[in-house]
Amino acid sequence: MDRSVARVLIIANLNKPRAGELAEEVCRTLTQEGITCEKFTFSGIPETSPPDGDYDLAFSLGGDGTVLYASRILSGRAVPIIGVNVGDFGFLTETTEAEWHTAFEQYRSGTLNISERLVQQVTVVRQGEETARFLGLNDTVVSAAGISKIIRLSVSVGGELLGRYRADGIIVSTPTGSTAHSAAAGGPILDPRIDAQVINPICPFTLSHRPVVAPGNEEITVEVECEQRTDVVLTVDGQIVEPLLPGDSVIVSRASSAARIVRAADRSFYEVLRNKLNWSGGPESEA
């Protein structure tokens, strides 16, 4: 079934080589095909947001971080995102520079599927009042501001205490983010189609503490206990940083809208996982 594409948003991270040139190429090509294009470019931390509009599709030109940014600002608009990799790694940016137009044509013809990804709503509560709210596609991390500093946290799931932790921090990861910080901290990798979140302590003092997989619709609360020997910070998607105070609560719940990531036609999640992490079955035996 063909998809109508009349207006496209191009988000380009100019810190990535070729992103600016590629943005010009995409815009020029699509304009020649009668499609209205708007470009939003940034270097470093974006100080503004793309203009509001009824976009049918967005291109994210950069690496996975660019897709994370694009997903946060577009999740409420239900705009599908094609991630084009002009970075180094890329779990979310499955399309190469040379493939962008082919991916666009496949999307428009209905060949490519849209992967609905769980987005976290992250709320900071201080003395009973909400002080900040963010969206995240990968993960929410409550951790020590210093290096190798143990902090004290309490974690509840659906209003029930899961445990008290002495650790470097706690990661609450979506399936999308399970291949990122959480995996590096020993957490499980989840297929992005699974409706769940991973609660993963970072270097816990008690070795019996292990990652826990909770349902995606459960509300997860991380409370900063009053007794601390170092400053504590909240980090969302590795891009948003918010200082926390003793007694603060960080509430992680499912956002009302999902991120919509366009999947490459010829690459499954497991193929991407295998290739990006350089997995192999060991040396082949000789006949």
QUIVEN-V610206 format. One line per field, one symbol per residue. psi: psi as a letter, one per 20 degrees, with the letter a starting at -180 (. if undefined). A space follows every 10 residues. Layout:
psi=???
This chain:
psi=pqppohpppo opoiippigg ghgggggggh ghjjppqppo qqpcppiaqq qqqmqhqqpo ocahhhhggg hgiihiikpq poopokbhen hhniprgiig hghghhghij hqqpoopppp popppplipp iqprqqhfrp porqhrplpp rpqppqokip pgrpporiap poqrhgiijc gghhjjrqpq piipnrqpoo qomqhoiipr qpoqqhjqpp popoqhoqjr qqqpppkjhp ppqqqpiqpo pprprhqqqo ppqqhjorhh ggggghjlqr jrpqqq.
